[in-house]
Amino acid sequence: MVTLAGGVGAAKLLTGLIRAHPPRDLLAVVNTADDTVLHGLHVSPDLDTVVYTLAGAVNPVTGWGLAGESWQAMDALDRYGGITWFRLGDRDLATHLYRTHRLDQGADLATVTAEIAAAWELELTVLPVTNDRIETRVTTADEGEIGFQDYFVRRRHDVAVSAVRVAGSARARPAPGLIEALGAAPLIIIAPSNPIVSIGPVLEVPGVRQAVADRRDAVVAVSPIVGGTALKGPADRLMRELGHECSVVGVARLYRDVAATLVIDEADAHLADDVEAAGVSCVVAPTIMDGIETATDLARVVLGCSVEGVQP
Ligand code: FO1
């Protein structure tokens, strides 16, 4: 079972999936185009959000970083006028120190991610979509093209965007085993992550979109748009600004070449026929994950969408 994942929304669905299905049979393929290098450290926000959430260690308020974090390093850095708009907690820093050191030693990102996931005692496999460096770049009205975290955190995604591209994607190679896993999976899940800046970069790694499209009948996506808005982050604004309808129908149009089924929230039930008219089978279910029970219920709905009717 393969799940294409961004950060917070994907991590929540995965907490349900590991309760509803044997974790050792789950592979989370995670976006790395949010990755950034800060203070010389390689930071992989979506990978860390998935690992920390599944380990039960994530900050429940932000959805990223670690619970009970302290910020002494950031306070000390502030004294020097260092970069503190991207907040790295003291314990979180250890993850970036370890990852950077291992990459410097020549280990690839997939290997280091497996080491980090094992250290947090996760049973599922967490795989970066590629070991190669890819980076989402965002064209803003006032500053031109800036890096993703510059846009997302420094500018609080509160700026008009006219284009998004994934630098490095043309040369990137899928992570080892990824294409084979997509070919063999009984079900491929597209998590309720941002279709443009989270799932978009995953599909843009050469070979991945085709491998998912080849399995279209076995692909089920969960809409990150509920009632015309994103539950978290800028997916709604980005969809509108880049010319997509900001609704579950817009999501269906974005995914119709790769997914046969879209799960939409009950709040959008009146749009189910329009989703089907866009060429995608529609399943209506509660999709708002406000805790482990709702995440598990949604995971069971998604698992029930498989061609083979995979049961937990
Ligand atoms: N998001 C913020 O809004 N502000 C931050 O200072 C911040 C720091 C941060 C540090 C480590 C990490 O793994 C994630 C962090 N995030 C922060 C979240 C991150 O920018 C976004 O959630 C993702 O890139 C979007 O999926």
Boltz pocket constraint, residues with backbone or C-beta under 6 A from the ligand:
constraints:
  - pocket:
      binder: B
      contacts: [[A, 6], [A, 7], [A, 8], [A, 34], [A, 43], [A, 44], [A, 45], [A, 46], [A, 48], [A, 49], [A, 64], [A, 65], [A, 84], [A, 85], [A, 86], [A, 87], [A, 88], [A, 92], [A, 149], [A, 152], [A, 153]]
      max_distance: 6.0
